[in-house]
Amino acid sequence: MKIVRRNVGYIQLDDLVTLSEFHMHIPISIIEKVADRGLIKVTDVNRFTFIKLSPREELDFLKSVEGLIDYDEVRDLSKEEIIALAESYEEERIRIANDFNAMSLEDRKKNRGMMNYFALLERKQYALRNFQWFIEGVFKREGIEFSLPKGVELPRQMTESKKHKRLGFKKVVASFTSTKKTQNVTNVSDKYCKS
Protein backbone atom coordinates (compact mmCIF):
# COMPACT_ATOMS: atom_id res chain seq x y z
CA MET A 1 0.00 0.00 0.00
CA LYS A 2 1.21 3.46 -0.76
CA ILE A 3 0.28 6.81 0.73
CA VAL A 4 1.17 9.99 -1.11
CA ARG A 5 0.96 13.44 0.44
CA ARG A 6 2.20 16.79 -0.80
CA ASN A 7 5.83 16.59 0.34
CA VAL A 8 6.04 13.08 1.71
CA GLY A 9 5.06 9.56 0.77
CA TYR A 10 4.98 6.14 2.41
CA ILE A 11 5.26 2.61 1.11
CA GLN A 12 4.86 -0.60 3.08
CA LEU A 13 7.99 -2.73 3.30
CA ASP A 14 6.09 -5.74 1.95
CA ASP A 15 5.14 -3.80 -1.19
CA LEU A 16 8.68 -2.59 -1.67
CA VAL A 17 9.82 -6.20 -1.76
CA THR A 18 7.01 -7.02 -4.20
CA LEU A 19 8.20 -4.29 -6.55
CA SER A 20 11.75 -5.66 -6.43
CA GLU A 21 10.42 -9.16 -7.18
CA PHE A 22 8.82 -7.74 -10.33
CA HIS A 23 12.17 -6.19 -11.31
CA MET A 24 10.97 -2.61 -11.06
CA HIS A 25 13.67 0.01 -10.95
CA ILE A 26 13.60 1.29 -7.36
CA PRO A 27 15.72 4.35 -6.53
CA ILE A 28 18.80 3.32 -4.57
CA SER A 29 17.99 5.89 -1.88
CA ILE A 30 14.86 3.91 -1.01
CA ILE A 31 16.72 0.60 -0.90
CA GLU A 32 19.35 2.13 1.38
CA LYS A 33 16.65 3.06 3.90
CA VAL A 34 15.66 -0.56 4.47
CA ALA A 35 18.52 -2.78 3.31
CA ASP A 36 20.96 -4.45 5.66
CA ARG A 37 24.10 -5.39 3.71
CA GLY A 38 22.14 -5.33 0.47
CA LEU A 39 19.27 -7.52 1.75
CA ILE A 40 15.78 -6.48 2.72
CA LYS A 41 14.53 -8.63 5.57
CA VAL A 42 10.75 -8.94 5.82
CA THR A 43 9.09 -10.64 8.77
CA ASP A 44 5.64 -10.54 10.34
CA VAL A 45 7.02 -7.90 12.69
CA ASN A 46 7.96 -5.39 9.96
CA ARG A 47 5.95 -6.52 6.91
CA PHE A 48 3.37 -3.72 7.17
CA THR A 49 5.76 -0.99 8.32
CA PHE A 50 5.48 2.17 6.25
CA ILE A 51 8.78 3.51 4.92
CA LYS A 52 8.87 7.30 4.69
CA LEU A 53 9.89 8.75 1.33
CA SER A 54 10.59 12.44 0.99
CA PRO A 55 13.18 13.47 -1.59
CA ARG A 56 11.54 14.45 -4.90
CA GLU A 57 13.01 11.43 -6.75
CA GLU A 58 11.47 9.03 -4.21
CA LEU A 59 8.08 10.75 -4.33
CA ASP A 60 8.06 10.78 -8.13
CA PHE A 61 8.82 7.07 -8.10
CA LEU A 62 6.03 6.35 -5.63
CA LYS A 63 3.50 8.37 -7.63
CA SER A 64 4.45 6.54 -10.83
CA VAL A 65 3.98 3.03 -9.42
CA GLU A 66 0.66 1.67 -10.69
CA GLY A 67 0.78 -1.79 -9.16
CA LEU A 68 0.13 -0.83 -5.54
CA ILE A 69 -3.05 -0.07 -3.65
CA ASP A 70 -3.31 3.68 -3.07
CA TYR A 71 -4.53 4.30 0.47
CA ASP A 72 -6.51 7.40 -0.52
CA GLU A 73 -8.42 5.39 -3.14
CA VAL A 74 -9.59 2.76 -0.64
CA ARG A 75 -9.72 4.74 2.62
CA ASP A 76 -13.42 5.62 2.39
CA LEU A 77 -14.63 2.35 0.88
CA SER A 78 -17.07 0.14 2.74
CA LYS A 79 -16.28 -3.54 3.30
CA GLU A 80 -18.64 -4.42 0.44
CA GLU A 81 -16.85 -1.99 -1.90
CA ILE A 82 -13.45 -3.42 -0.95
CA ILE A 83 -14.72 -6.92 -1.67
CA ALA A 84 -16.14 -5.77 -5.03
CA LEU A 85 -12.76 -4.22 -5.94
CA ALA A 86 -10.94 -7.45 -5.02
CA GLU A 87 -13.45 -9.41 -7.12
CA SER A 88 -12.83 -7.11 -10.10
CA TYR A 89 -9.12 -7.93 -9.80
CA GLU A 90 -10.01 -11.63 -9.83
CA GLU A 91 -12.13 -11.19 -12.96
CA GLU A 92 -9.19 -9.42 -14.63
CA ARG A 93 -6.89 -12.28 -13.60
CA ILE A 94 -9.25 -14.84 -15.13
CA ARG A 95 -9.40 -12.83 -18.37
CA ILE A 96 -5.58 -12.64 -18.49
CA ALA A 97 -5.21 -16.37 -17.82
CA ASN A 98 -7.72 -17.24 -20.54
CA ASP A 99 -6.02 -14.94 -23.06
CA PHE A 100 -2.57 -16.23 -22.17
CA ASN A 101 -3.60 -19.89 -22.30
CA ALA A 102 -5.20 -19.37 -25.73
CA MET A 103 -1.87 -18.12 -27.16
CA SER A 104 0.64 -20.16 -29.05
CA LEU A 105 3.94 -20.93 -27.30
CA GLU A 106 5.63 -18.28 -29.43
CA ASP A 107 3.08 -15.62 -28.42
CA ARG A 108 3.37 -16.63 -24.77
CA LYS A 109 7.10 -15.95 -24.89
CA LYS A 110 6.41 -12.50 -26.34
CA ASN A 111 3.76 -11.73 -23.71
CA ARG A 112 5.41 -12.88 -20.47
CA GLY A 113 4.58 -9.50 -18.98
CA MET A 114 0.96 -10.64 -18.82
CA MET A 115 1.88 -13.17 -16.17
CA ASN A 116 3.66 -10.51 -14.13
CA TYR A 117 0.53 -8.39 -14.26
CA PHE A 118 -1.50 -11.50 -13.33
CA ALA A 119 0.68 -12.01 -10.23
CA LEU A 120 0.61 -8.29 -9.39
CA LEU A 121 -3.20 -8.32 -9.38
CA GLU A 122 -3.09 -11.20 -6.89
CA ARG A 123 -0.80 -9.12 -4.65
CA LYS A 124 -3.31 -6.26 -4.87
CA GLN A 125 -6.05 -8.65 -3.73
CA TYR A 126 -3.94 -9.62 -0.72
CA ALA A 127 -3.27 -5.94 0.00
CA LEU A 128 -7.02 -5.26 0.03
CA ARG A 129 -7.58 -8.22 2.35
CA ASN A 130 -4.83 -6.96 4.66
CA PHE A 131 -6.34 -3.48 4.65
CA GLN A 132 -9.76 -4.88 5.61
CA TRP A 133 -8.17 -7.02 8.32
CA PHE A 134 -6.43 -3.90 9.65
CA ILE A 135 -9.80 -2.14 9.81
CA GLU A 136 -11.43 -5.10 11.56
CA GLY A 137 -8.60 -5.42 14.09
CA VAL A 138 -7.51 -8.89 12.99
CA PHE A 139 -3.82 -7.98 13.01
CA LYS A 140 -4.09 -6.30 16.39
CA ARG A 141 -5.72 -9.42 17.88
CA GLU A 142 -2.98 -11.58 16.34
CA GLY A 143 -0.22 -9.30 17.64
CA ILE A 144 0.89 -8.24 14.15
CA GLU A 145 1.95 -4.61 13.79
CA PHE A 146 0.01 -2.63 11.19
CA SER A 147 -0.35 1.05 11.86
CA LEU A 148 -0.67 4.12 9.70
CA PRO A 149 2.01 6.80 9.65
CA LYS A 150 1.50 9.65 12.08
CA GLY A 151 -0.92 12.25 10.74
CA VAL A 152 -2.63 9.94 8.24
CA GLU A 153 -6.39 9.81 8.70
CA LEU A 154 -7.97 6.53 9.77
CA PRO A 155 -10.19 4.68 7.28
CA ARG A 156 -13.86 5.68 7.35
CA GLN A 157 -14.91 2.21 8.54
CA MET A 158 -12.73 2.63 11.63
CA THR A 159 -13.88 6.14 12.49
CA GLU A 160 -17.53 5.15 12.02
CA SER A 161 -16.99 2.06 14.15
CA LYS A 162 -15.47 4.14 16.96
CA LYS A 163 -18.30 6.66 16.66
CA HIS A 164 -20.90 3.89 16.93
CA LYS A 165 -19.13 2.38 19.93
CA ARG A 166 -19.09 5.78 21.68
CA LEU A 167 -22.76 6.35 20.86
CA GLY A 168 -23.56 2.84 22.07
CA PHE A 169 -21.76 3.56 25.33
CA LYS A 170 -23.70 6.80 25.75
CA LYS A 171 -26.98 4.92 25.16
CA VAL A 172 -26.05 2.34 27.79
CA VAL A 173 -25.12 5.08 30.27
CA ALA A 174 -28.32 7.02 29.48
CA SER A 175 -30.37 3.86 29.83
CA PHE A 176 -28.66 2.98 33.10
CA THR A 177 -29.14 6.45 34.60
CA SER A 178 -32.78 6.64 33.53
CA THR A 179 -33.36 3.19 35.05
CA LYS A 180 -31.72 4.35 38.29
CA LYS A 181 -33.94 7.45 38.41
CA THR A 182 -37.02 5.32 37.84
CA GLN A 183 -35.93 2.91 40.58
CA ASN A 184 -35.31 5.81 42.98
CA VAL A 185 -38.71 7.32 42.24
CA THR A 186 -40.32 3.91 42.76
CA ASN A 187 -38.42 3.38 46.02
CA VAL A 188 -39.37 6.86 47.30
CA SER A 189 -43.03 6.41 46.39
CA ASP A 190 -43.09 2.96 48.02
CA LYS A 191 -41.56 4.38 51.18
CA TYR A 192 -43.95 7.30 51.58
CA CYS A 193 -47.13 5.89 50.09
CA LYS A 194 -47.48 2.85 52.31
CA SER A 195 -50.56 2.97 54.46
Beta strands, then each sheet from edge to edge (+ up, - down):
strand 1: 2-4
strand 2: 9-12
strand 3: 50-53
sheet 1: 1+ 2- 3+
end
